[in-house]
Amino acid sequence: MFTADIPQILRIEKAVQVSPWTEETFRVCFHAGYLGWLIEVDKIIVGYVIVAYAADECHILNVCVDHAFQRQGLGEKLLEYVLNQATQRGTMVAWLEVRRSNSRAISFYQKMHFQQIGERKGYYPTVSGQEDALIFAKQLSGSNPLSAQTILG
Ligand SMILES: CC(C)(COP(=O)(O)OP(=O)(O)OC[C@H]1O[C@@H](n2cnc3c(N)ncnc32)[C@H](O)[C@@H]1OP(=O)(O)O)[C@@H](O)C(=O)NCCC(=O)NCCS
């Protein structure tokens, strides 16, 4: 993913996400050195994933597939790619936050063998108030059992 991809990504982000990231958020990710990968079909971007590495952890910040291409295994391909990269880098654990109401993403992460290890009350703003974030993690290497304490210190 490069900054030149931001306009295409933003179109998908606005169409698909409940609370879409802004252009500024994507730009901040680039400046922060976070890594992103895309999936293209016929040279059109149809999905993307953005991750941040810190110490021996990989934080999955955003994963998104355009409506017309969902449920075709592309999200799984994106996440598998990221998890393989993370494993090759010696990363111990991958983790992420997801809205409690986002049942399709929760099913997706569960299929990818992520386990819920905690939650953050009222983490996400909504139109009517706040919503909890569920924290999911997947052990990639090492023998430490997963816990919210491991992830959040
Ligand atoms: C979550 C998301 C990335 C999944 O991408 P996808 O390409 O549609 O997912 P896949 O086709 O690879 O599906 C993999 C598995 O996820 C689960 N899944 C995906 N979509 C689902 C749905 N609508 N309902 C239930 N389970 C679903 C299933 O277990 C599926 O496996 P199966 O098809 O063998 O049953 C996509 O739905 C999306 O972009 N959602 C909006 C953005 C979002 O919520 N991102 C995550 C939070 S940042």
PDBQT file of the ligand as one rigid body, heavy atoms in Angstrom, charges set to zero:
ROOT
HETATM    1  C1  LIG A 201     -14.717  -8.746   7.992  1.00  0.00    +0.000 C 
HETATM    2  C2  LIG A 201     -14.376  -8.765   6.490  1.00  0.00    +0.000 C 
HETATM    3  C3  LIG A 201     -12.978  -8.121   6.306  1.00  0.00    +0.000 C 
HETATM    4  C4  LIG A 201     -14.328 -10.224   6.017  1.00  0.00    +0.000 C 
HETATM    5  O1  LIG A 201     -13.853 -10.234   4.684  1.00  0.00    +0.000 OA
HETATM    6  P1  LIG A 201     -14.406 -11.302   3.612  1.00  0.00    +0.000 P 
HETATM    7  O2  LIG A 201     -13.509 -11.251   2.425  1.00  0.00    +0.000 OA
HETATM    8  O3  LIG A 201     -15.860 -11.066   3.368  1.00  0.00    +0.000 OA
HETATM    9  O4  LIG A 201     -14.231 -12.655   4.426  1.00  0.00    +0.000 OA
HETATM   10  P2  LIG A 201     -13.964 -14.129   3.842  1.00  0.00    +0.000 P 
HETATM   11  O5  LIG A 201     -14.749 -14.331   2.598  1.00  0.00    +0.000 OA
HETATM   12  O6  LIG A 201     -12.478 -14.333   3.751  1.00  0.00    +0.000 OA
HETATM   13  O7  LIG A 201     -14.617 -15.001   4.986  1.00  0.00    +0.000 OA
HETATM   14  C5  LIG A 201     -13.850 -15.721   5.916  1.00  0.00    +0.000 C 
HETATM   15  C6  LIG A 201     -14.770 -16.183   7.031  1.00  0.00    +0.000 C 
HETATM   16  O8  LIG A 201     -15.221 -15.068   7.803  1.00  0.00    +0.000 OA
HETATM   17  C7  LIG A 201     -16.561 -15.327   8.271  1.00  0.00    +0.000 C 
HETATM   18  N1  LIG A 201     -17.479 -14.371   7.643  1.00  0.00    +0.000 N 
HETATM   19  C8  LIG A 201     -17.189 -13.467   6.676  1.00  0.00    +0.000 A 
HETATM   20  N2  LIG A 201     -18.282 -12.738   6.366  1.00  0.00    +0.000 NA
HETATM   21  C9  LIG A 201     -19.295 -13.204   7.142  1.00  0.00    +0.000 A 
HETATM   22  C10 LIG A 201     -20.667 -12.854   7.289  1.00  0.00    +0.000 A 
HETATM   23  N3  LIG A 201     -21.230 -11.874   6.549  1.00  0.00    +0.000 N 
HETATM   24  N4  LIG A 201     -21.417 -13.529   8.193  1.00  0.00    +0.000 NA
HETATM   25  C11 LIG A 201     -20.858 -14.508   8.948  1.00  0.00    +0.000 A 
HETATM   26  N5  LIG A 201     -19.549 -14.896   8.857  1.00  0.00    +0.000 NA
HETATM   27  C12 LIG A 201     -18.790 -14.246   7.976  1.00  0.00    +0.000 A 
HETATM   28  C13 LIG A 201     -16.892 -16.741   7.817  1.00  0.00    +0.000 C 
HETATM   29  O9  LIG A 201     -16.461 -17.634   8.825  1.00  0.00    +0.000 OA
HETATM   30  C14 LIG A 201     -16.026 -16.876   6.568  1.00  0.00    +0.000 C 
HETATM   31  O10 LIG A 201     -15.743 -18.212   6.248  1.00  0.00    +0.000 OA
HETATM   32  P3  LIG A 201     -16.774 -19.045   5.309  1.00  0.00    +0.000 P 
HETATM   33  O11 LIG A 201     -17.105 -18.176   4.135  1.00  0.00    +0.000 OA
HETATM   34  O12 LIG A 201     -15.975 -20.282   4.966  1.00  0.00    +0.000 OA
HETATM   35  O13 LIG A 201     -17.974 -19.313   6.179  1.00  0.00    +0.000 OA
HETATM   36  C15 LIG A 201     -15.442  -8.021   5.635  1.00  0.00    +0.000 C 
HETATM   37  O14 LIG A 201     -16.719  -8.515   5.977  1.00  0.00    +0.000 OA
HETATM   38  C16 LIG A 201     -15.449  -6.524   5.821  1.00  0.00    +0.000 C 
HETATM   39  O15 LIG A 201     -14.699  -5.801   5.131  1.00  0.00    +0.000 OA
HETATM   40  N6  LIG A 201     -16.276  -6.016   6.762  1.00  0.00    +0.000 N 
HETATM   41  C17 LIG A 201     -16.405  -4.581   6.979  1.00  0.00    +0.000 C 
HETATM   42  C18 LIG A 201     -15.173  -4.002   7.606  1.00  0.00    +0.000 C 
HETATM   43  C19 LIG A 201     -14.928  -4.606   8.970  1.00  0.00    +0.000 C 
HETATM   44  O16 LIG A 201     -15.840  -4.781   9.758  1.00  0.00    +0.000 OA
HETATM   45  N7  LIG A 201     -13.633  -4.907   9.236  1.00  0.00    +0.000 N 
HETATM   46  C20 LIG A 201     -13.229  -5.514  10.486  1.00  0.00    +0.000 C 
HETATM   47  C21 LIG A 201     -13.115  -4.551  11.582  1.00  0.00    +0.000 C 
HETATM   48  S1  LIG A 201     -11.834  -3.343  11.290  1.00  0.00    +0.000 SA
ENDROOT
TORSDOF 0
